[in-house]
Amino acid sequence: MRSNIRRIGNSKGIVIPPAFLAEFKLDKDSDVEIELKKDGILIKPLSNPRDVWEKMFSDAMREDAPESDFFEGLSNEFDDKEWKW
């Protein structure tokens, strides 16, 4: 697809077709990240870091043993003398 650069106030811009915006669920209030590449400009949706928190937490839980496994069978002097089980 071809487009031309237009004046927008003191800046310049291009019109992005609605189909392109819909493809990435972008609208007029969406935040995007713009990167300068060797052969052009890359515009991509700015992801919300919270969107991936659930996956990050579940991955971390899979990698680490539950806390009870770390302390299983361990005791110390305080536990032996002061606590009444």
N, C-alpha and C positions, 0 to 999 in steps of 0.2 A: 504494500500500500504506500502511496506517496502522499505527502502533506507539505505544507509550506510554513515557514516560520513567520509569526505575526507579532506585531507590537502589542504589548499588554502593559499599559502605564509606562514606567521607565524600564521595564524588562521586556523580554521576548518569550514567546511560548508557541506551542503547537496545540491543535485540537485533537484530542484522543477520542476515537469513535466509541459510542456507547457499548458496542459489542465487546470491545477490548476491555472496558471497565467492568462489564458484567462477568466476563470470564474469571476475573480475580475478585469479584464481589466488592468492587470499589465504587464509591459515590463521591459527591462533591465535598463531603466532609472527611474523607478518608486520608489518613497519613500515609505517605510513601517514602521510601528511601531512594535517593538518586545517587548513582555511582558513575564516575567518569571512567570509561574503559578505553583501551587502546584504539578500538575501532568504532566507538559510539558511546551512547549514554544508556545506562540500564536503569529502568524505573521498576521498583518492585514494592509490593505491599509491605508496610511496616507491621510486623507481627507483634502481638501483645505478649510479653514474656509470660504472663500468667496463663496463657493458653496451653503452655507445655508443662506447667508445674505438676499436674497430676501424673503425667508420664515420668517426669524426673523423680518424683517421690517414689513411685512404684519401682522404678529401676534401682534406686538407692536401697530400697528395702530388700530387693532380690539379691543385691550384691553383699549386703551386710547381714550377719546373723542377728536374730533378735537379742535384745539386751540380756534376757534371762540366760542365754547360752554363755555369755561372757563371764557371768558371776556364779554359774552353777558349780557347786562343790567348794567354793572358796569361803573361808571364814577368817576372822581376825580376832585379836584378843578382846576387843570391846564386845563383839558379838558373843563370844564364848562366855564372858563373865557378866556383862551388864544386861543383856537381853534375856527375857524369860519367854521361851517358846512355848 
